[in-house]
Amino acid sequence: MTKTRINTRDMVYMAVCAALLAVCSWISIPVDPPYTLQTMGVFLTMGLLGGKRGTIAVLLYILLGAIGLPVFANFAGGVGILLGTTGGYIVGFLASALVMWGMERLFGRSPAVLGFSMVLGLLACYAFGTAWYMAVYARTAGAVGVAVALGRCVIPFIIPDLLKIAAAMVIVSRMERHVG
């Protein structure tokens, strides 16, 4: 296994993608949880930068929000957002990135692998976020069942998220040769 160093250009790409994630979060329909373009931002980041750089960019985005910068939906930031009912979906973006990185390491970077890894990454985000939602909701408002949690936090987002995957696949296919 060869070690690759992160150079200045990589850092710039990662910073730009972290900023892209912030912009994608600000484009939202404010419901709970909000409809945003964040998942598409994760898919674009991972598709354009690949596993290591993309995962670092997603982590950078989460850390920027954790320290209070208003990078999350509705221009919010802070640890309180991450610890709230929908914070698990934000942390789930990191789970998505790790799943996509793992798929890339195992099977390469073909379009079919990328598309499949996006779907698996989305499922990882849904699973992590829903478990988090149920735990936080139970602590603050009482127990909630899996069916109710899925009905509130996953089912309404499936079709929009699949459309985001399709859009990300098109954008990545057109832009990947420009990102080194």
N, C-alpha and C positions, 0 to 999 in steps of 0.2 A: 504494500500500500504506500503510495507516495503522499507526502504532505504538501498541501498547497498553501501558499501564503496569501493573505489578504493584502492587496495593494491599494493605493490611493483611488484608483478607478473603481475597484470593488466597493470601497467605502462610500464613494459618491453614489453608485448605483443603489446600494443598500439604503442610504439616506433618502434618495429620491423615492424609492419604493415605500419606505416608512411614511413619507409625506403623502404619497399616493393613497395609502391606507387611510390616513387622516381625512383627506379630501373625500374619499369614498364613504367614510362614516358620516360626514357632514351632509351628504346627499341622502336625505331620509324622509320617511313618512313617520311622524312621531306617535307611535302606538307602543304598547309594552308587550314584548320587545319590539323595537322599531324596525321597520323595513329600511335597510340601508344597502349600499353597494360594497360593504366591507368584505363579504365573502369573495366577491369578484376581485377585489383588491388583493386578497390572499392568493387567489388562483393566478392572477396576472404576475404577482411577485414571484411565486414559485415557478411558474412557467417560463418567465423571462430570465430569472437569476439562477435557477436551479436550486438544488437542495440546501447546500451549506449557506450560500449568500442569502437565499430567500428566507430561510429559517431565521437567520440573524436579523434580517430586516423586519420580520414579523415580531420577533422578540423586542427589537428596538422600539417598534410602535407601541407595544404593550407597556414597556418600561417608561416611555415618554408619557403615556396616559397615567401610569401609576404615580409618577412624581407630580402630577397635577396639571400637566399641559392639556388644553381642551381638544384632544384628538379623537375622543369617542363620539358616538352619536349625540346629536343635540348640543354639540360643543361642550361636552362634559369631560371631566378628567378627575383623577384622584383614586386613591385606594378604595374609597367608599363605593365607587362604581364597580370596581372589580369584585368587591365583596358582596354586592347586591345580587338580586335575583337573576339578572341577565349577565352578570360578570363572567359566569362560566362559559358563555358563548365567546366572549372576547379571549379568555384564556384558551378556549377550544380552538381558536385560530392557530395557536402554537401546536396543538395536537394535530390539526390538519396539516400544517407545514411538516411536522415530523413524519407523518404517514406518507406524505408525498415525497419527502426526501428518501425515506426507506424504499419506496417503490422505485424511485429513480436509481438508487444504488443496486437494487436487485435485478431490475429489468431494463434499465437504460432510459433514454429520453425520447422514445418514439411518440408520435401523436397519440397512438392508441393507449400507450402506457400513461401518458400525461392525462388523457381524458378519464381513464379508469381511476388513476390516483386522485384526481379531483373529486370524483364521486366518493371514493373511500375516505378522503380527507373531510368531505362534507359530513359523512356519516359519523366520523370521529368527533367532529365539532358538535353535531347534534347530540351524540351520546354524552359527551362531557358536559355540555351546557345544560342538558335536560336533568342530568343527575344533580348538578350544582343548583339549578332552579328549584328542584324538589326539596333539597336539603335546606336552602336558605328560606324558601317559602314556609316550610314546616316549622322552622325556628321562629319566624316572625308572625305568621298568620295562621298556622295550623297545617296539618297534613294535607297533602294533595296527591292524588293518584297519578299513576303513569299516563293513563288515558287523558286525563285533564291536562297534564303538563304537555303531552304531545299535541293535544288540540290547541293549546295556547301558543306553544313555542316552536313547533316543528311543522305540523301539517300545513298551516297557512303559508309556509315559506318554501315548501318543496318545489313547486313549479317555478316561482321566481328564481330560486337558487339554481335549478337546472338550466334555466335560460341564461343565468350569469355564467355558468360553466361553458355553455355553447358560445357565448360572446367572448369569453376569455380565450377559448381555444382559437377562435378566428383571429383575435388581436395578437395572441402569441405567435401564431403561424406567420403573421405578416411582419412582426417586429423582431423576432428572435435573432435574425441574422444581423441586426443592428446593435445588439447587446452582446458584448464580448465576455 
